Amino acid sequence: MTQVPNVQTIAKGATPSKLLGGVAAIALLGAFGAPTAALADTSSEIKALKAELKRLEHKLDEQAKTTHQVKNALNSAKSAPASNAPPPVFVSFKNGLYVETEDKSFDFKIGGRIQVDGGFGGRADTFSASNVGFRRARLEVEGKAYKNWYYKFQYDFTGSGAAGIRDAFLAYRAKLLPEQITKQPVTFQVGNQYEPFGLETLNSSKHIVFIERAMTEALTPARHIGASVGVGDKNWAVKGGLFSTSPQDATTAPPTGEAQYWDASVRAIYAPILEEDKLLHVGASFLYHKPNNTTAATDANFLRPGQATRDEFGVLGGGGALIRVPTAQDLSCAAGAGSLNTAVPAAALAFAPFFRRSSCLKYSYNYGFEAAAVYGPFSLQGEYVAAQYERDPVNGLLLGNGGGSSLSYSSYYVFGSVFLTGETRAASYRGYDKDWNTPGTFSDVVIKNPLSKGGFGAWEFAVRFSELNLNNGGVTGDNYSATLGAGSALQQALSKTGTIGGREENLTVGLNWYPDKGVRLQANWTRAMTLVAPSDRPYLNGQHPNAFIARAQVFW
């Protein structure tokens, strides 16, 4: 007798597929003659089985819905920004520690540079026969915040001035002009920054071709505290601003009761040819300077040209530069570059008590032109800079400072370089799209075969001729006699007829080796082809000093 499976046994712990199989088996047994009584006995159990099947199907549907909801929640949590957790950041070493958020809204880089110079030269009565020392040792941090805000702070541990502060500014960048004019943001910059003037001065010391900048630096402004606006694109840029005191001044406060000086400067550059290995760059700069009764103690770069800069003999001493406007001929007519309210000369006593000693400099302005051309490994670069000083002739006469009512100084350089290993300076050119702070300058050399990858690095040979003329009026020719003793009556009489800061022409030959990115070794030989002495250094007249200087540099 065929035994019918117990339905309760089938349903117990059964899955929906097993239950359906059980129902099919019972139906099959009925079709082949299973006892009718047995089938009748199970009718109620079949109903219970169907009810259980529906319950299990409902339970599976609920589980599927729950699983779907969990997946949606996970996806939403993954795509939505976390309210408490910070965004992920990416850390790398791009010649310096570099950190950036995933959305590129924030980033910062920690960098620096070390330059060690050493060398030897002739004329021990002018500068050391040999010397070695740190030229620069800087740390810096720069970065971006909230996509539009940029900042930089740089400190030089070997620098003079206000605790070695160099770049220290905040900038805001926003796209304010139509794309027909430029696709780049307009830049608003506040803080201590380079005034926009000249190519050689603005080019970073990490990337200048020679160890020291050309002598045009004596007539160009350094970093100053101020505000500027810049706009440009890949091939052009214009930047201008208003500036005042500089942390690199010997003193950052004007004489008692007087106002601080201020500048207005602008620079425009254009690169009609800019390709991977070809470049043509031209530019022009203009600066207006209002001294406001400051003196060379706080404004040496303008009131004693040459005093605040270093020439190619700098590491060996010589007061930083062989030629410079002497202290006694401070263009403000101050007594020893100190206070304008002391040492009133006897000629002025006739006006007392109505006479007030004030600067004999009313204003000055500087202008310059620059050009650079690159064709493959060959490059040429040159600049001309002039400074014009307009003075009060009455004050100049009363205060014993000669030179007339209008003074002119000038400087220029030209150099050529060639990469013996085939690199090109065109690849390192930075327009406004790559360097909005100092557009139209040169950055890292793109080394074809670095030493770290089995190559020989990049080798560059360069020659430069540079001149600075700080003589004006009076007896200033090349025949100025070296027999005039310092402080003699004749020298003092002659010096009052003009400003005799001297004239110098230098020839420099250089060899640079760039083994890897961030490392450079340099060697320069310099000879003074012409040296007309300033009035306070008559013993230099007609001399031709030589110097060999070497530098080891690393930056990150």
C-alpha positions as CSV (number, residue, x, y, z in Angstrom):
1,M,0.0,0.0,0.0
2,T,1.5,3.3,-1.0
3,Q,2.2,5.5,1.9
4,V,1.4,9.2,1.5
5,P,4.0,11.6,2.8
6,N,3.0,13.5,5.8
7,V,2.4,17.1,4.8
8,Q,3.5,18.4,8.2
9,T,6.8,16.6,7.7
10,I,7.2,18.2,4.3
11,A,6.3,21.7,5.6
12,K,8.5,21.5,8.6
13,G,11.6,23.6,8.0
14,A,10.9,23.6,4.2
15,T,11.9,26.3,1.9
16,P,9.4,27.6,-0.8
17,S,11.0,25.4,-3.5
18,K,10.7,22.3,-1.3
19,L,7.0,23.2,-0.5
20,L,6.2,23.4,-4.2
21,G,7.9,20.1,-4.8
22,G,5.8,18.5,-2.0
23,V,2.6,19.8,-3.5
24,A,3.6,18.4,-6.9
25,A,4.4,15.0,-5.4
26,I,1.0,14.7,-3.7
27,A,-0.7,15.6,-6.9
28,L,1.3,13.0,-8.8
29,L,0.4,10.3,-6.2
30,G,-3.3,11.2,-6.6
31,A,-3.0,10.8,-10.4
32,F,-1.7,7.2,-10.0
33,G,-4.3,6.0,-7.7
34,A,-3.4,7.1,-4.2
35,P,-6.2,6.3,-1.8
36,T,-8.9,8.9,-1.9
37,A,-9.3,8.8,1.9
38,A,-5.7,9.6,2.4
39,L,-6.0,12.5,0.0
40,A,-9.0,13.8,1.8
41,D,-7.2,13.6,5.1
42,T,-4.5,15.9,3.7
43,S,-6.8,18.6,2.2
44,S,-6.6,20.7,5.3
45,E,-2.9,20.2,5.4
46,I,-2.5,21.4,1.8
47,K,-4.4,24.5,2.7
48,A,-2.0,25.1,5.6
49,L,0.9,24.5,3.2
50,K,-0.3,27.1,0.8
51,A,-0.7,29.6,3.6
52,E,2.8,28.9,4.8
53,L,4.1,29.3,1.3
54,K,2.5,32.8,1.0
55,R,3.9,33.8,4.4
56,L,7.4,32.8,3.3
57,E,7.1,34.6,0.0
58,H,6.0,37.7,1.9
59,K,8.9,37.4,4.2
60,L,11.3,37.1,1.3
61,D,9.8,40.2,-0.3
62,E,10.4,42.1,2.9
63,Q,14.0,41.0,3.1
64,A,14.6,42.1,-0.5
65,K,13.1,45.5,0.3
66,T,15.3,45.9,3.4
67,T,18.4,44.9,1.4
68,H,17.6,47.5,-1.3
69,Q,17.1,50.2,1.3
70,V,20.5,49.4,2.9
71,K,22.2,49.5,-0.4
72,N,20.7,52.9,-1.2
73,A,21.7,54.2,2.2
74,L,25.3,53.1,1.7
75,N,25.5,54.7,-1.7
76,S,24.0,57.9,-0.4
77,A,26.5,58.0,2.5
78,K,29.4,57.3,0.1
79,S,28.4,60.1,-2.3
80,A,27.4,62.7,0.3
81,P,30.1,64.8,2.1
82,A,30.7,63.8,5.6
83,S,29.6,66.4,8.1
84,N,32.3,65.7,10.6
85,A,35.1,63.8,8.8
86,P,37.7,66.0,7.0
87,P,38.0,65.5,3.2
88,P,40.8,63.1,2.1
89,V,44.2,64.6,1.3
90,F,47.0,63.6,-1.0
91,V,50.6,64.0,0.1
92,S,53.6,64.0,-2.3
93,F,57.1,65.4,-2.7
94,K,57.3,67.8,-5.6
95,N,60.7,69.2,-4.8
96,G,59.2,70.0,-1.4
97,L,56.5,68.6,0.8
98,Y,53.2,69.1,-1.0
99,V,49.7,68.4,0.4
100,E,46.4,68.8,-1.5
101,T,42.7,68.0,-0.7
102,E,40.8,65.7,-3.1
103,D,38.6,68.6,-4.4
104,K,41.8,70.8,-4.9
105,S,40.3,73.6,-2.7
106,F,43.2,73.5,-0.3
107,D,46.9,72.8,-0.7
108,F,50.2,73.9,0.7
109,K,53.9,73.3,0.0
110,I,56.9,73.5,2.3
111,G,60.1,74.4,0.5
112,G,63.3,76.2,0.8
113,R,66.8,76.8,-0.7
114,I,70.4,76.8,0.4
115,Q,73.2,78.5,-1.5
116,V,76.8,78.3,-0.4
117,D,79.3,80.5,-2.2
118,G,83.1,80.6,-2.1
119,G,85.9,82.2,-4.1
120,F,89.0,84.2,-4.4
121,G,90.2,87.4,-6.2
122,G,92.7,90.2,-6.4
123,R,93.1,93.6,-4.8
124,A,93.1,92.6,-1.2
125,D,92.9,96.3,-0.2
126,T,89.4,96.4,-1.6
127,F,88.0,93.0,-0.6
128,S,89.1,89.7,0.9
129,A,91.6,87.6,-1.0
130,S,89.3,84.6,-0.5
131,N,86.1,83.9,1.4
132,V,83.3,81.3,1.8
133,G,79.8,81.6,3.3
134,F,76.1,81.1,3.0
135,R,74.5,83.4,0.4
136,R,71.0,82.4,1.1
137,A,69.3,79.9,3.5
138,R,65.5,80.1,3.3
139,L,62.5,78.3,4.4
140,E,59.1,79.0,2.9
141,V,55.5,77.9,3.0
142,E,52.9,78.7,0.3
143,G,49.5,77.4,-0.6
144,K,45.8,77.9,-1.4
145,A,42.6,78.0,0.7
146,Y,39.0,77.9,-0.4
147,K,40.0,77.7,-4.1
148,N,40.6,81.4,-4.4
149,W,42.9,82.5,-1.6
150,Y,46.7,82.1,-1.9
151,Y,49.5,82.8,0.5
152,K,53.2,82.7,0.9
153,F,55.7,83.3,3.7
154,Q,59.5,83.2,3.2
155,Y,62.2,83.6,5.8
156,D,65.9,84.1,5.0
157,F,68.2,83.1,7.9
158,T,71.2,84.9,6.4
159,G,69.3,88.0,5.3
160,S,69.5,91.5,6.9
161,G,66.6,93.8,7.5
162,A,63.5,93.0,9.5
163,A,64.3,89.5,10.7
164,G,65.0,88.1,7.3
165,I,61.4,88.4,6.0
166,R,61.2,88.1,2.2
167,D,58.0,87.1,0.4
168,A,55.1,87.5,2.8
169,F,51.7,88.1,1.1
170,L,48.1,87.1,0.7
171,A,46.4,87.0,-2.7
172,Y,42.8,86.6,-4.0
173,R,42.2,85.3,-7.5
174,A,38.9,85.4,-9.4
175,K,37.8,85.2,-13.0
176,L,36.4,88.7,-13.5
177,L,37.1,89.4,-17.2
178,P,35.5,87.8,-20.2
179,E,37.3,84.9,-21.9
180,Q,37.8,87.0,-25.0
181,I,40.3,89.0,-23.0
182,T,41.8,86.3,-20.8
183,K,40.9,82.8,-19.4
184,Q,43.0,83.5,-16.3
185,P,41.8,85.0,-13.0
186,V,42.6,88.5,-12.0
187,T,45.0,88.6,-9.0
188,F,44.8,91.0,-6.1
189,Q,47.9,90.8,-3.9
190,V,48.7,92.4,-0.5
191,G,51.8,92.2,1.6
192,N,55.6,92.1,1.1
193,Q,56.3,91.3,-2.5
194,Y,58.5,92.2,-5.4
195,E,57.5,95.4,-7.1
196,P,56.7,94.7,-10.8
197,F,59.8,96.0,-12.4
198,G,62.4,94.3,-14.6
199,L,63.2,90.7,-15.7
200,E,66.5,90.0,-13.9
201,T,65.4,91.3,-10.5
202,L,62.1,89.4,-10.6
203,N,63.7,86.1,-11.7
204,S,64.2,83.9,-8.7
205,S,67.8,83.5,-7.4
206,K,67.2,79.8,-7.8
207,H,67.0,80.2,-11.6
208,I,69.2,83.2,-12.6
209,V,71.9,82.1,-15.0
210,F,74.8,83.7,-13.2
211,I,75.7,83.6,-9.5
212,E,74.8,87.2,-8.9
213,R,72.3,89.3,-10.8
214,A,73.4,91.9,-13.3
215,M,74.3,95.4,-12.1
216,T,70.9,96.7,-13.3
217,E,69.7,95.5,-9.9
218,A,71.2,98.7,-8.4
219,L,68.5,100.8,-10.1
220,T,65.5,98.4,-9.6
221,P,63.3,98.1,-6.5
222,A,63.4,95.2,-4.1
223,R,60.5,93.7,-2.2
224,H,58.2,96.2,-0.6
225,I,55.0,96.2,1.4
226,G,52.1,97.1,-0.8
227,A,49.1,96.1,-2.9
228,S,49.1,95.1,-6.5
229,V,46.7,93.9,-9.3
230,G,47.8,91.5,-12.0
231,V,46.0,90.3,-15.2
232,G,47.3,88.2,-18.1
233,D,47.4,85.0,-20.0
234,K,49.9,82.6,-21.4
235,N,51.6,85.1,-23.7
236,W,51.0,88.4,-21.9
237,A,50.7,90.1,-18.5
238,V,50.3,93.5,-16.9
239,K,50.9,94.0,-13.2
240,G,50.9,97.3,-11.2
241,G,50.6,98.5,-7.6
242,L,51.4,100.9,-4.8
243,F,54.2,100.2,-2.3
244,S,56.0,101.7,0.6
245,T,58.6,100.5,3.1
246,S,60.5,97.2,2.8
247,P,61.7,94.8,5.5
248,Q,65.0,94.8,3.6
249,D,65.5,98.5,4.5
250,A,68.1,99.1,7.2
251,T,65.4,100.9,9.2
252,T,61.6,100.6,8.6
253,A,60.6,103.9,10.1
254,P,61.1,107.4,8.5
255,P,62.9,110.3,10.3
256,T,61.0,111.6,13.3
257,G,58.0,113.7,12.2
258,E,58.3,112.7,8.6
259,A,56.2,110.4,6.3
260,Q,57.3,107.1,4.7
261,Y,58.2,107.0,1.1
262,W,55.9,105.4,-1.5
263,D,56.2,103.9,-5.0
264,A,53.8,103.4,-7.9
265,S,55.1,100.8,-10.4
266,V,53.9,98.8,-13.4
267,R,55.3,96.2,-15.7
268,A,53.9,94.8,-19.0
269,I,55.3,91.8,-20.9
270,Y,54.4,90.1,-24.1
271,A,55.7,86.8,-25.7
272,P,54.7,86.8,-29.4
273,I,56.6,83.5,-29.9
274,L,56.2,80.9,-27.2
275,E,56.9,77.3,-28.3
276,E,58.5,74.2,-26.7
277,D,62.0,75.3,-27.9
278,K,61.5,78.8,-29.2
279,L,60.7,82.1,-27.4
280,L,60.6,85.8,-28.0
281,H,59.8,87.9,-24.9
282,V,59.7,91.7,-24.6
283,G,58.7,94.0,-21.7
284,A,58.8,97.4,-20.2
285,S,58.6,98.8,-16.7
286,F,58.0,102.2,-15.0
287,L,58.2,103.3,-11.4
288,Y,57.4,106.7,-9.7
289,H,59.1,107.3,-6.3
290,K,58.0,109.9,-3.8
291,P,60.6,110.1,-1.0
292,N,58.6,112.3,1.5
293,N,61.7,113.4,3.4
294,T,63.0,109.9,4.0
295,T,66.8,109.4,3.9
296,A,69.2,106.7,2.8
297,A,68.9,105.1,6.3
298,T,65.4,104.0,5.4
299,D,65.4,104.3,1.6
300,A,68.9,103.3,0.5
301,N,67.8,101.6,-2.7
302,F,66.7,104.9,-4.1
303,L,68.7,107.5,-2.2
304,R,72.1,105.8,-2.3
305,P,72.0,103.6,-5.5
306,G,74.4,100.7,-5.3
307,Q,74.6,100.6,-1.5
308,A,71.8,98.1,-1.0
309,T,72.8,95.7,-3.7
310,R,75.6,93.2,-4.3
311,D,77.7,92.9,-7.5
312,E,79.7,89.9,-8.7
313,F,82.5,90.5,-6.2
314,G,80.0,90.6,-3.3
315,V,81.1,87.4,-1.5
316,L,84.6,88.8,-1.2
317,G,83.4,91.9,0.6
318,G,84.0,95.4,-0.8
319,G,81.0,96.8,1.0
320,G,78.6,94.7,-1.2
321,A,79.4,96.7,-4.4
322,L,82.6,98.4,-5.7
323,I,80.7,101.5,-6.8
324,R,77.8,103.3,-5.0
325,V,76.7,106.8,-4.3
326,P,78.8,107.9,-1.3
327,T,77.2,108.6,2.1
328,A,78.0,112.3,1.8
329,Q,76.1,112.5,-1.4
330,D,72.9,111.0,-0.2
331,L,70.4,112.2,-2.8
332,S,68.0,113.5,-0.1
333,C,70.8,115.9,1.0
334,A,70.6,114.5,4.6
335,A,73.6,114.6,6.8
336,G,75.2,111.2,6.7
337,A,71.8,109.6,5.7
338,G,70.6,110.2,9.2
339,S,68.0,112.9,10.1
340,L,67.1,115.8,8.0
341,N,66.6,117.9,11.1
342,T,70.2,117.9,12.3
343,A,73.4,119.6,11.3
344,V,71.8,122.6,9.6
345,P,74.6,124.2,7.5
346,A,75.8,127.8,8.2
347,A,74.3,129.0,4.9
348,A,70.9,128.1,6.1
349,L,71.2,130.1,9.4
350,A,70.4,133.3,7.4
351,F,66.9,132.0,7.0
352,A,66.4,130.9,10.6
353,P,64.0,130.6,12.3
354,F,62.0,130.2,9.0
355,F,64.3,127.6,7.5
356,R,63.4,124.0,7.9
357,R,65.8,121.4,6.6
358,S,64.0,119.2,4.2
359,S,65.0,116.8,1.4
360,C,66.3,118.3,-1.8
361,L,64.8,115.4,-3.7
362,K,61.3,116.1,-4.9
363,Y,60.7,112.8,-6.8
364,S,62.3,110.3,-9.0
365,Y,61.3,107.8,-11.6
366,N,62.8,104.7,-13.2
367,Y,62.1,103.0,-16.4
368,G,63.4,99.9,-18.1
369,F,63.2,97.7,-21.2
370,E,63.8,94.0,-21.3
371,A,64.0,91.3,-24.0
372,A,64.8,87.6,-24.2
373,A,65.0,85.2,-27.2
374,V,65.5,81.5,-27.3
375,Y,66.1,79.2,-30.2
376,G,66.7,75.6,-29.2
377,P,69.7,75.4,-26.8
378,F,70.7,79.0,-27.5
379,S,69.4,82.1,-25.7
380,L,70.0,85.8,-25.5
381,Q,68.7,88.2,-22.7
382,G,69.2,91.9,-22.1
383,E,67.9,94.9,-20.2
384,Y,68.4,98.6,-20.0
385,V,67.3,100.5,-16.8
386,A,67.6,104.3,-16.1
387,A,66.8,106.4,-13.1
388,Q,65.9,110.1,-13.2
389,Y,66.0,112.3,-10.0
390,E,64.4,115.7,-9.9
391,R,65.7,117.9,-7.1
392,D,65.2,121.3,-5.5
393,P,68.4,123.2,-6.6
394,V,68.0,125.8,-3.8
395,N,67.9,123.1,-1.1
396,G,70.8,121.3,-2.8
397,L,72.9,124.5,-2.7
398,L,72.0,125.4,0.9
399,L,72.6,121.9,2.1
400,G,75.9,121.5,0.3
401,N,75.0,118.6,-2.0
402,G,75.9,119.2,-5.7
403,G,74.8,117.6,-8.9
404,G,72.3,120.1,-10.1
405,S,68.5,119.9,-10.2
406,S,68.3,116.8,-12.5
407,L,70.4,113.7,-12.1
408,S,70.4,110.6,-14.3
409,Y,71.9,107.1,-13.7
410,S,71.8,104.1,-16.0
411,S,72.7,100.4,-16.3
412,Y,72.4,97.6,-18.8
413,Y,73.5,94.1,-19.5
414,V,73.4,91.5,-22.2
415,F,74.2,87.8,-22.0
416,G,74.1,84.7,-24.1
417,S,73.9,81.1,-23.0
418,V,74.0,77.7,-24.7
419,F,73.0,74.3,-23.2
420,L,75.8,71.9,-24.2
421,T,73.4,69.0,-23.6
422,G,70.5,70.2,-25.7
423,E,68.1,71.7,-23.1
424,T,66.3,74.9,-23.9
425,R,65.3,77.9,-21.7
426,A,62.0,78.2,-23.6
427,A,60.7,75.1,-21.8
428,S,61.3,76.9,-18.4
429,Y,59.5,80.2,-19.4
430,R,56.6,81.0,-17.1
431,G,53.8,83.2,-18.4
432,Y,50.9,84.6,-16.2
433,D,49.1,81.2,-16.5
434,K,51.9,79.5,-14.7
435,D,53.3,82.2,-12.5
436,W,50.9,85.0,-11.6
437,N,53.3,86.5,-8.9
438,T,56.2,87.2,-11.3
439,P,55.0,86.5,-14.8
440,G,57.4,86.5,-17.7
441,T,60.3,84.9,-15.9
442,F,62.2,81.6,-16.0
443,S,61.9,78.6,-13.7
444,D,63.4,75.1,-13.4
445,V,65.5,73.9,-16.3
446,V,63.8,70.8,-17.9
447,I,66.7,68.3,-17.7
448,K,66.7,65.8,-20.5
449,N,69.0,63.2,-18.9
450,P,69.1,63.6,-15.1
451,L,72.1,62.1,-13.3
452,S,69.7,60.0,-11.1
453,K,68.5,58.2,-14.3
454,G,71.9,57.4,-15.7
455,G,72.5,60.6,-17.6
456,F,74.9,63.5,-17.2
457,G,72.5,66.2,-16.2
458,A,72.3,69.6,-18.0
459,W,75.4,71.7,-18.8
460,E,75.1,75.4,-19.6
461,F,77.8,77.9,-20.7
462,A,77.1,81.6,-20.5
463,V,78.8,85.0,-21.0
464,R,77.6,88.4,-19.8
465,F,78.6,92.0,-20.1
466,S,77.1,94.5,-17.6
467,E,77.6,98.2,-16.9
468,L,76.4,100.6,-14.1
469,N,77.0,104.3,-14.3
470,L,76.5,106.3,-11.1
471,N,78.4,109.4,-12.1
472,N,76.4,112.6,-12.8
473,G,77.6,116.2,-13.4
474,G,80.8,117.8,-12.3
475,V,84.1,116.0,-12.8
476,T,82.9,112.5,-13.5
477,G,84.9,111.3,-16.5
478,D,87.2,108.4,-16.6
479,N,90.2,110.7,-15.9
480,Y,89.0,111.4,-12.4
481,S,92.3,111.4,-10.6
482,A,93.1,108.6,-8.1
483,T,95.7,110.9,-6.5
484,L,92.9,112.9,-4.8
485,G,93.2,111.9,-1.1
486,A,90.0,111.0,0.7
487,G,88.7,114.0,2.4
488,S,91.1,116.4,0.8
489,A,89.9,120.0,0.1
490,L,90.2,119.5,-3.6
491,Q,88.2,116.3,-3.6
492,Q,85.5,117.8,-1.5
493,A,85.2,120.8,-3.9
494,L,85.0,118.5,-6.9
495,S,82.5,116.2,-5.3
496,K,80.1,119.1,-4.7
497,T,79.9,119.7,-8.5
498,G,78.3,116.3,-9.1
499,T,77.4,113.0,-7.6
500,I,80.4,110.7,-8.2
501,G,79.2,107.2,-7.5
502,G,81.6,105.6,-10.0
503,R,81.2,103.6,-13.2
504,E,81.9,99.9,-13.7
505,E,81.9,97.5,-16.6
506,N,82.1,93.8,-15.9
507,L,82.7,90.7,-18.1
508,T,81.5,87.4,-16.6
509,V,81.9,83.9,-17.9
510,G,79.9,81.1,-16.3
511,L,79.5,77.4,-16.3
512,N,76.4,75.7,-14.8
513,W,75.7,72.0,-14.1
514,Y,72.2,70.8,-13.3
515,P,72.6,67.2,-12.3
516,D,69.0,66.7,-11.1
517,K,65.9,68.9,-10.4
518,G,66.6,71.1,-7.4
519,V,70.4,70.8,-7.5
520,R,72.8,73.1,-9.3
521,L,76.6,73.8,-9.2
522,Q,78.0,77.0,-10.7
523,A,81.3,78.6,-11.4
524,N,81.8,82.3,-12.5
525,W,84.9,84.3,-13.4
526,T,84.4,88.0,-13.5
527,R,86.8,90.8,-14.5
528,A,86.2,94.5,-14.1
529,M,87.0,95.8,-17.6
530,T,86.4,99.4,-16.5
531,L,86.4,100.8,-13.0
532,V,85.9,104.6,-12.4
533,A,86.1,105.1,-8.6
534,P,83.4,106.7,-6.5
535,S,84.5,109.9,-4.7
536,D,85.0,108.1,-1.4
537,R,87.1,105.3,-2.9
538,P,89.7,107.0,-5.1
539,Y,92.1,104.1,-4.8
540,L,89.9,102.0,-7.0
541,N,90.2,104.3,-10.0
542,G,91.6,102.5,-13.0
543,Q,91.8,99.1,-11.3
544,H,90.8,95.8,-13.0
545,P,90.0,93.3,-10.2
546,N,89.3,89.7,-11.0
547,A,87.3,87.1,-9.0
548,F,86.5,83.4,-9.3
549,I,83.3,82.5,-7.5
550,A,81.6,79.0,-7.1
551,R,78.2,78.1,-5.7
552,A,76.5,74.9,-4.6
553,Q,72.8,75.2,-4.5
554,V,69.9,72.9,-3.5
555,F,66.2,73.9,-3.4
556,W,63.1,72.0,-2.6
